[in-house]
């Protein structure tokens, strides 16, 4: 992810961690980058798949907490943010559109 996109995501989220409400300093992929494969490389950094997190929450999620149950919570967050009913297949469809 380039620095301009990272800064834009942090500004979009008002520099607030969307998990804890603390100061956000990192940007997190809701659906992990590895899930996109070679065809979806350009989609993994789509702004709809990125949220701002504080360092502690980002470390927690990158430690595996984002898998399965936490990913569902993230998809619900996207539903609240964009009004879409998301599941992993739906977000990939939206990002491909």
N, C-alpha and C positions, 0 to 999 in steps of 0.2 A: 504494500500500500504506500502511495507516495505521501509526502509530508503535507501537501495542500489538502488532500482528502482527509487525512487524520485531523488536521486543524479544523476543517469544515465540520466534521462529525462532532468534535468537542464543542464547537460554537453552537451547532444545531441543538445539542443537548444541554446548553447553558453551563457547560463545564461541571455538570452534576453526574455522579455515578448513578446509573439507572437501577442499581441494585440496593445500594446503601444510602444514597443521597449525599454522600461525601464529595469532596472535590475530585473530579475525574481527571486523570492524567494519561489514560490509555484508551485505545479503541479495540473492541473485541468483535470477532466474527461470530454471529449467532449460530449459523450453520458452519461448522469448521471448514477451513480452506481445503482440507484433504478430501472432503465429501464431493467436491465438484469435478474431480478428474481433469483430464487434459482438455476436453471440449468446453468445460465451464470455467476455465481459468479467468476469463475476463469478468465473469459474474460474481466471483467470490468477494470482490471488493466493491460491489454495488452498495450504495448508501443504505438500502433497505435491509441489508444483512449486517450492518455495523451499529454497535452501541458504545456509548462512553461508559467506562468503568474506572473506579479508583484502583490503585495498585493492588490492594489486598483482595478485592473481589476478582480482579483479573487473574491473579496468581491462583486463587481458589478454583476458578473455572478452568484455567489451563491445566490444573492438576487432575482433571478428569471429572470434575463436578458438573460440567456442562453436558455430559453424555446422558442420553435417554431422558430422565425425568427433568433435569434442568433445561434441556433443549426444549421440552414441551413448554416450560415456563417462559422461555424466550419467545417461542412462537406465539404464546398468548400476549406477550408484551407487544409484538408486532401487530397483533390483532387490534390492541388498544391504540397503537400509534397510527396505523393506516386504515383500520376498519375492515381489513380482510380476515376471512376465516382461513387461518394458515395451518397447514401440516407441511411436512418436508417436501412432498411432491408439489404442493400448491406454491410454496415460495419459489421453488425452482421454475415452475411455469411462469410466475409473475416476473421473475428476474430475466427469463428468456424472452419475454414479450417485447 
